[in-house]
Amino acid sequence: MQKETTKTTAKVKKYGEPYENKDSLRRGDMRLIAKTTGFAYVSVVQQLDGTRAITPAVKAMADKLVNNNKALIEAIDKINVNQ
């Protein structure tokens, strides 16, 4: 009989916490963060997912984009289309 083994390479190690407002980022925002901060796109994705520790530059840029996105959504919500 063979002994069952678990693959240790399949386990995902977490080195940080996922970014709390990741769902507020729009399509293309992660590429913009990567381009602005100088990090590779994959590194930014991993930092926002929590598999890498998030750097202050990536967090600051993500916070700015989230704030801008929320302000844009609020401005659109204030527009009354029926008048």
Beta strands, then each sheet from edge to edge (+ up, - down):
end
